[in-house]
Amino acid sequence: MLIVLLLLGNLAGCATMPDNSQRTPSSHVADTGSTLVARLFRQEKLSHPGKSGFHLLADGYDAFVARAVLARYAEKTIDIQYYLFHGDATGRAIYSELHAAAERGVRVRILLDDIDLADRDATLAAIDAHPNIEVRVFNPFSRDTMRGLQFITGFGKVTRRMHNKSFTVDNQATIVGGRNIGDEYFSADPDLAFSDLDVLAIGPVVRDVSQSFDEYWNHDLAYPVVLLNKRKLTEDELAEKQQEARKLAADFQQSPYMDALRNSNHAKALRKGTVEFAWGRAEVVYDSPDKLLNAIGDRKYMLAPQLAPYIAETTKEFTVFSAYFVPGKEGLQLFEDLRKRGVRVRIMTNSLSSNDVSVVHAGYRKYRKRLLATGVELYEMKKQLSRKEKKAKKGKTGSSKASLHAKSFVMDRQRLLIGSINLDPRSFYENTEIGVVFESPPMARGMAEWFDVNAEKVAYRLELKDTGEGKKLVWHDMDEQGHVVHEVEPNTSFWQRLWISLVSILPFESQL
């Protein structure tokens, strides 16, 4: 064992990084008031001085359309920041829009976390080769050592990731929320449909998102991909990769998915500038990128203190949508305090069967009984869509599995938080995140009322049942056959439940 540890230590010492001190700083372009995107929404903004406008993007199709149309209308800049950017159909389609914008002279800055970029340096370098596109990778793994090994030797460094998600065009419109770039986020994956949420925002809040992007873009942890790419492409290879990307994107343009998008009402509204916005005051909350360079839990760099006043002001109802929910001791105390103040607390998260990262369930499960005992209302999303829902979605995606991926708080049906923030230790202590808190009673009421009407249709309601020998968890399921009560985790096997029980013993809650 000692020899193994010594070898690992030696390998860790070989995990070097290139010199990043000569990178070129840049910032968002402020003078964009005459761009097409600015003109599209100018009258709306003039009618609501000092306020920001928000339009929810709950549908995967609409979320894709919003990004594609904004990119197509860009005239000066596009800044995108993502945890994941897949090379699948929708990922290639978004790239094709970015490339087309760059061809028009638009400056495109792409900032990606490195968690999903294994073996993609050459492809990203080919994208970066365009004179108007620059790609940077945040907190990259060393290219000198196997990634899997670095999770051991670099624990506490490479395990801390940039989870932020934003798509900003001409410093005039931005999309912030839970979606990464990939088929499963945009209703284009036949096997998995994420229930997710973004917000399209215009007005003063956009400048704050742009400022956040600049902080990350110019940070020491943001490496130009050309510094990381070990194998330089020949001109022929570069041309071949660019041609391949263009062909794949062109093929996708002819797909049934794109046909549906071209005819969508949302696309037409965006093109005409007739999108309906809710207006109100807003604040962008985000972690400092320095969070990843400092001690875990150093609140100076965390967004948690920015959120605390909003939660403290909540007096009646606190509704949470969190794909990955592991409250930890601090979160548990928060919910207990809210209940003591008489605040109704409702939480929707994934069930064991719907969770795409099932190990997270191991951290969550041990908090359920205590949360329920304090009066918190817990709902766990169902894995399978109902027959009616499948039929309704079949024309769009054909997806047969649903999984919650949204991250949102609704406070007193007056305020909303939408962003990348899950209620788990990883979001609050390990990763960096971004969100927007905005005052919009109509939109907040709409979200809360959706929960009122649909929670028991799309999710199991949990209850602590007194068996005479103690309290036992049961799951209430309102399906097409009526009311069913499950006494074990619904839609799971014995082996799944055993596995999660064993995993829950392990001391790694901080990584969930």
Buried (B, 14 or more C-beta within 10 A) or exposed (E): EEEEEEEEEEBBEEBEBBEBEEBEEBBBBEEBEEBBBBEBBBEBBEEBEEBBBBBBBBBBBBBBBBBBBBBBBBBBBBBBBBBBBBBBBBBBBBBBBBBBBBEEEBBBBBBBBBBBBEEBBBBBBBBBBBEBBBBBBBBBBBBEBBBEBBBBBBEEBBBBBBBBBBBBBBBBBBBBBBBBBBBBBBBBBEEBBBBBBBBBBBBBBBBBBBBBBBBBBBBEBBBBBBBBBEEEBEEEEBEEBBEEBBEBBEEBBEEEBBEBBEEBEBBBBBBEBEBEBBBBBBBBBBBBBBBBBEEBBEEEBBBBEBBEEBBEEBEEBBBBBBBBBBBBEEBBEBBBEBBEEEBBBBBBBBBBBBBBEBBBBBBBBEBBBBBBEBBBBBBBBBBBBBEEBBEEBEEBBBBBBBBBBBBBBBBBBBBBBBBBBBBBBBBBBBBBBBBBBBBBBEBBBBBBEBBEEEBBEBBBBBBBEEEEEEEEBBBBBBBEEEEEEBEEBBBBEEEBBEBBEEBBEEEEBBBB
